[in-house]
Amino acid sequence: MLMRCGVRLLFSFALLGVAAAQLSADEPAAGPRPGAEREAGAPLQELERAYAGRKPPESVRMLLAIAKGSMMGPGEGWFGPADSRFSYEWLARETGVEGKAIGRDDFHGKAHWFARLDRNKDGRITPDDLDWSDENPWVQQAYFINRLFRRMEPTGDGKLTREEWQAFFDKAAGGKDHLVSEDLRDALLAGVSPSFLPGDAPSPDVLIRGLFAGEIGSLNEGPKLNEQAPDFTLKTFDGAKTIRLAELIGKKPVVLTFGNFTCGPFRSMFPGVEDIHRRFADEATFLAVYVREAHPSDGWKMESNSRVGVVVAQPKTFAERTAVAAQCHQLLKPTMPLVVDEINDPVGNAYSGMPARLYVIDRLGKVAYKSGRGPFGFRSGEMEQALVMALLEEPSSPAPETKVEKTDAAPEPGK
C-alpha cells in the first residue's frame, strides 16, 4: 500500500514539473504545466487518506510537506522533537524530589552535572530547564541568537574572536565610538527574512532533488529509543585509524555527532559539542561521523556558505568525501575523532544522521537519546543534559561487556 501511494505521489511531483529535478540532476527542471496542480491534488489527498488516523512515516510527512510548499521550517515534515529516555519527571524520581524545583542539596550527582542541568543558572533545576520544545521561549531565543551569530561570524568556524567582534562593532558603529540599539538592529537584521539568511532560500525543485539525494536528510528513520545502536566500522578522515563502535560500547556512554562541512548551522553549533567534549572527556566517549553534504554547490547551494568560502560539490567517491572532511576538520579543529562515512551512506542512513544529528548511547549499547533532525533538532545543550542523566542512571560498577551485532549498513571502510 505504501509503495503504491509513494508511486502516485511521485507522479504528482511529475505533474508539478519538479520530478524531473530528482530523476535527473543533469537536466533543468521544467515549470509546471497548466492544470498540473489540480491533477496532482488527487494523489496527494489519497496519500493523506491512506494514513488517516495514524501518524505517517517521516519520509511521507516530508514528501507531503514539500508538495504543499514547505520551506523547511521547524516542526514541518520530519522536523520534530528529540527522543529521550529522560525528562524532568525522571530526574525528580531519581532525586526523590516531589516539588517543582530540584536544589543543589537534593541532587545526588557531581557539581558540574548540576550546572549543566540548571539551564538558566538560577541555582535550581525546574521543568523549564529541561524543556527543549520549539514552543519554549528560551529555545526560540537561542535559535534566533544562533542565526544572528552566524551573520556576525565571518569565517564559518563557529567561533567569534575578539578581533572579529571588534570588526563587527566598527562596521556597525559607522565611525562612532559607540552603538545605539538601532545601529545593532540594522547591522544584524538587514536583509533577514523570517526563515532564511539572505540568498539561502530553496526552490521547490531543489528541495525535491535534495530529498531524494539524501542531502536534506535520510529517508530512513534510524534506531528507536532504547534499541541497540547499529554497529559500524569507519576510518578517520586522515586514514590513521579504523574505529568500530562495538569496541567503544561498555566502558562509558558514547556520544555520536553527525554532520558535514556545508551545513552552516552544524558548523556554528559544533563548537558547543566540542565544549561538552572537553567537560566530559573523562566520563564519556565522543565520536564525530562525517556524512553527505547538505548544501553542495551542485545542489541546494547557500549564499551564506559562499560568503565564508565554503563551496564544494557533492563528493562522488570516498576519496573526495574524505578530502572535504579534511577541510572541515581544518576549519573546526575538533579534538574528538572524526570518522568518514562510506560514499553510499551506510552509517548516515542507519542512524538517519544527515544533515546533522546527535545521539547518546548507554553502556549497554542502547539509544538513550536521539536528537531531532538537524538543523532544528541539533541542540548540543539538550544532548548534554541527556548525557548527564545517562551518567546519573549508570550503576557504580562497570557494565558487562556487550556484544553489538554488526549490521549490513556497516561495510569495511573504503569498500
Residue pairs with C-beta under 8 A, 6 or more apart in sequence:
1 50
2 50
2 57
2 60
5 43
5 46
5 47
5 50
5 60
6 47
6 60
6 63
8 43
8 46
8 47
9 43
9 44
9 47
9 63
9 64
9 67
10 19
11 19
11 43
12 39
12 40
12 41
12 42
12 43
12 44
12 67
13 19
13 22
13 40
13 67
13 208
14 20
15 32
15 33
15 36
15 37
15 39
15 40
16 32
16 36
16 37
16 40
16 67
16 204
17 29
17 30
17 31
17 32
17 33
17 36
17 205
18 29
18 32
18 204
18 205
18 208
19 208
20 27
20 28
20 29
20 30
20 205
21 27
21 29
21 205
21 206
21 208
21 209
22 208
22 209
22 211
22 212
22 213
25 209
25 213
25 298
29 205
29 209
40 67
44 64
44 67
44 68
47 60
47 63
47 64
48 64
51 60
55 61
56 64
57 221
58 77
58 78
58 221
58 352
59 78
59 219
59 221
61 77
61 78
62 77
62 78
62 211
62 216
62 217
63 211
64 77
65 76
65 77
65 78
66 77
66 204
66 207
66 208
66 211
69 204
70 76
70 77
70 207
71 195
71 196
71 201
71 202
72 79
72 195
72 202
72 207
72 216
73 79
73 195
74 134
74 143
74 376
75 134
75 376
78 217
78 373
79 372
79 373
79 376
79 377
80 372
80 373
80 377
81 132
81 133
81 134
81 372
81 377
82 132
82 369
82 370
82 371
82 372
82 377
82 379
82 382
82 386
83 224
83 225
83 367
83 369
83 370
84 225
84 368
84 369
84 370
84 382
84 386
85 225
85 226
85 368
85 369
85 386
85 389
85 390
85 393
86 130
86 368
86 369
86 385
86 386
86 389
86 390
86 393
87 130
88 125
88 126
88 127
88 129
88 130
88 131
90 389
91 102
91 117
91 125
91 130
91 389
91 392
92 98
92 102
94 108
94 389
94 392
94 393
95 102
95 106
95 107
95 108
96 106
97 106
100 126
100 127
101 124
101 125
101 126
102 124
102 125
102 126
103 123
103 124
104 111
104 114
104 123
104 124
107 113
107 114
107 117
107 125
108 392
109 388
109 391
109 392
112 279
113 388
113 391
113 392
114 125
115 121
116 279
116 381
116 384
116 385
116 388
117 125
117 129
117 130
117 385
117 388
117 389
118 124
118 125
118 129
119 128
119 129
119 130
119 138
119 381
119 385
120 128
120 129
120 138
128 136
128 138
130 385
131 138
131 139
132 139
132 379
132 381
132 382
133 139
134 140
134 376
139 379
142 381
143 376
146 265
146 268
146 269
147 192
147 197
148 188
149 160
149 268
150 197
150 264
150 265
150 268
150 304
151 188
151 192
151 197
152 160
152 164
152 165
152 168
152 188
153 159
153 160
153 164
153 268
154 164
154 167
154 307
154 308
155 164
155 308
155 331
156 264
156 267
156 268
156 305
156 308
156 309
156 310
156 331
157 267
157 271
157 331
157 332
157 333
158 267
158 268
158 269
158 270
158 271
158 272
158 332
159 271
168 187
169 179
171 187
172 179
172 183
172 184
172 186
172 187
173 179
173 183
174 183
176 183
191 198
192 198
193 201
195 201
197 264
197 302
197 303
197 304
198 303
198 304
199 302
199 303
199 304
199 306
200 302
200 303
200 304
202 210
202 300
206 299
206 300
207 216
207 300
209 215
209 299
209 300
210 216
210 294
210 299
210 300
211 217
211 219
213 292
213 299
213 314
214 292
214 345
214 348
214 349
214 354
215 292
215 293
215 294
215 295
215 296
215 299
215 300
215 314
215 354
215 355
216 294
216 300
216 354
216 355
217 352
217 354
217 355
217 373
218 345
218 348
218 349
218 352
218 353
218 354
219 349
220 349
220 350
220 352
221 352
222 350
222 351
222 352
222 353
222 357
222 370
223 229
223 230
223 350
223 351
223 367
223 370
224 367
224 370
225 367
225 368
225 370
226 366
226 367
226 368
227 366
227 367
228 365
228 366
228 367
228 404
228 405
229 245
229 249
229 254
229 256
229 359
229 361
229 365
229 366
229 367
229 404
230 245
230 347
230 350
230 351
230 407
230 409
230 410
231 244
231 245
231 246
231 404
231 405
231 406
231 407
231 410
232 244
232 245
232 346
232 347
232 350
232 407
232 409
232 410
233 242
233 243
233 244
233 245
233 406
233 410
233 412
233 413
234 242
234 243
234 289
234 339
234 340
234 341
234 342
234 347
234 413
235 241
235 242
235 243
235 322
235 339
235 340
235 413
235 414
236 242
236 243
236 337
236 338
236 339
236 340
237 290
237 322
237 325
237 326
237 329
237 338
237 339
237 340
238 326
239 322
241 337
242 413
243 287
243 337
243 339
245 254
245 287
245 361
245 404
246 365
246 403
246 404
246 406
248 254
248 285
248 287
249 361
249 363
249 364
249 365
249 402
249 404
250 363
250 364
250 365
250 398
250 399
250 400
250 401
250 402
251 285
251 363
251 398
251 399
252 283
252 284
252 285
252 363
253 283
253 284
253 285
253 360
253 361
253 362
253 363
253 368
253 387
253 390
253 391
253 394
254 284
254 285
254 286
254 287
254 359
254 360
254 361
255 273
255 276
255 277
255 280
255 284
255 285
255 286
255 287
255 358
255 359
255 360
255 361
255 383
255 387
256 287
256 288
256 289
256 351
256 353
256 358
256 359
256 361
257 270
257 273
257 286
257 287
257 288
257 289
257 336
257 358
258 288
258 289
258 291
258 348
258 351
258 353
258 354
258 356
258 357
258 358
258 359
258 374
259 266
259 267
259 270
259 288
259 289
259 290
259 291
259 355
259 356
259 374
259 378
260 266
260 290
260 291
260 292
260 293
260 294
260 324
260 328
260 354
260 355
260 356
261 267
261 293
261 310
261 312
261 324
261 325
261 327
261 328
261 331
262 293
262 294
262 295
262 296
262 302
262 305
262 310
262 312
263 293
263 294
263 295
263 355
263 356
263 374
263 375
264 295
264 302
264 304
264 305
264 310
265 356
265 374
265 375
265 378
266 294
266 355
266 356
266 374
266 375
266 378
267 310
267 328
267 331
267 332
269 378
269 380
270 332
270 334
271 332
272 380
272 381
273 286
273 358
273 380
273 383
274 332
274 334
274 335
274 336
275 380
276 286
276 380
276 383
276 384
276 387
277 286
277 335
277 336
278 335
279 384
280 286
280 384
280 387
283 391
284 387
284 391
286 336
286 337
287 336
287 337
287 339
288 334
288 336
288 337
288 338
288 339
289 338
289 339
289 340
289 341
289 347
289 348
289 351
289 353
290 321
290 325
290 328
290 338
290 339
290 340
290 341
291 341
291 345
291 347
291 348
291 353
291 354
291 355
292 314
292 341
292 345
292 348
292 354
292 355
293 299
293 312
293 314
293 315
293 324
294 300
294 354
294 355
294 356
295 301
295 302
295 305
296 312
296 313
296 314
297 311
297 312
297 313
298 313
298 314
299 314
301 311
305 311
312 324
312 327
315 321
315 323
315 324
315 343
316 343
317 343
318 340
318 342
318 343
318 413
318 414
321 340
321 341
321 343
322 340
325 338
325 340
328 338
329 338
340 413
341 347
341 348
341 353
342 411
342 413
342 414
342 415
345 354
346 408
346 409
346 410
346 411
347 353
347 409
347 410
348 354
349 409
350 407
350 409
350 410
351 357
351 359
352 373
355 373
355 374
355 375
356 373
356 374
356 375
356 378
357 370
357 371
357 372
357 373
357 374
357 377
357 378
358 369
358 370
358 371
358 378
358 379
358 380
358 383
359 367
359 369
359 370
359 371
360 367
360 368
360 369
360 383
360 386
360 387
360 390
361 367
361 368
362 368
362 390
362 393
362 394
363 394
363 399
363 402
364 399
364 402
365 402
365 404
368 386
368 390
368 393
369 382
369 383
369 386
369 387
369 390
371 377
371 378
371 379
371 382
371 383
372 378
372 379
